[in-house]
């Protein structure tokens, strides 16, 4: 869609250039969401791609002592906000990344042509903050940490699971920019299970759930797409089926839109959650972890 009120596009070459952002000047990354709807309030854009942030950086990880010991020898991952879906989908696994398949699985939840995959960015998907945003699912499910460059020049780090606050709302203020996501080694060393459902084969996700068993045995279920924001259920070990079903049913932020009714989303999430619990529990039994 043409943004015919936009008069200027400024390439950002340093953080100082982001001072141009404001109520009528928006950041531009891939633009797949920005150009999807009318933006009559905008008169300018600031191009973030010209900052040339490295898309993906495998890094030595620095987490808490328990996580470091459990994931010894495993690297963390830094994902720039301007990393494209295509770049993330092609990332090869590093040693010990048991959760590596989840990267591609979440990418495929964004149905689009290769043209979309090559321009849509990880950060843009989070900042659009649609409940069905697959990068929101990925970041929350792997307990990523978001780095935000605030408009006042300060940095803020926060759990990515708290970044999206509602249907198309998030923690960013005017002039703020999402800089990157850091995925800890302990999450990448975890075993994961992924489930997605939609009302049509190529439709927007109605519910996306990811289960994760950490190296220390902790179990995390992340519920997205069917809820207005990510919801995480945490247990010291894989829970009983009845406990998980009860906790999924108790989630209070289901929503209704053209892609599914709230009661349907709740019901299918219960089914998918149990499938995930059983898969990860069976995998642990087969491996002799319990």
DAWOQUI-V198087 format. One record per backbone hydrogen bond with DSSP energy under -1.0 kcal/mol. NH is the residue of the N-H (numbers start at 1). CO is the residue of the C=O. Records with the same first field share a line. If there is no record, write none. Layout:
BEGIN
NH: CO + CO
END
This chain:
BEGIN
4: 2
6: 3
7: 43
8: 43
10: 45
12: 47
17: 14
18: 15
19: 16
20: 17
21: 18
22: 25
25: 22
26: 44
28: 46
35: 31
36: 33
42: 39
43: 24
44: 24
45: 8
46: 26
47: 10
48: 28
51: 48
52: 49
57: 78
59: 76
68: 64
69: 65
70: 66
71: 67
72: 69
74: 71
76: 59
77: 183
78: 57
79: 181
80: 55
81: 179
83: 80
85: 120
86: 117
88: 84
89: 85
90: 86
91: 88
97: 94
98: 96
99: 188
100: 97
102: 99
103: 100
105: 101
106: 102
107: 103
108: 104
110: 107
111: 109
117: 113
118: 114
119: 116
120: 116
122: 83
123: 81
125: 121
126: 122
127: 123
128: 124
133: 130
137: 133
138: 134
139: 135
140: 136
141: 137
142: 138
143: 140
144: 139
145: 182
146: 158
147: 180
148: 156
149: 177
150: 154
153: 150
156: 148
158: 146
160: 144
162: 159
163: 160
165: 169
166: 169
168: 129
169: 166
171: 163
176: 173
177: 149
179: 147
180: 147
181: 79
182: 145
183: 77
188: 184
189: 185
190: 187
191: 213
193: 211
195: 209
197: 207
203: 200
206: 197
207: 197
208: 224
209: 195
210: 222
211: 193
212: 220
213: 191
214: 218
217: 214
219: 235
220: 212
221: 233
222: 210
223: 231
224: 208
225: 131
226: 224
228: 253
231: 223
233: 221
235: 219
244: 240
245: 241
246: 242
247: 243
248: 244
249: 245
250: 246
251: 248
255: 226
257: 260
260: 257
265: 261
266: 262
267: 263
268: 264
269: 265
270: 266
271: 267
272: 268
273: 269
274: 270
275: 271
276: 272
277: 273
278: 274
279: 275
280: 276
281: 277
282: 278
283: 279
284: 280
285: 281
286: 282
287: 283
289: 284
END
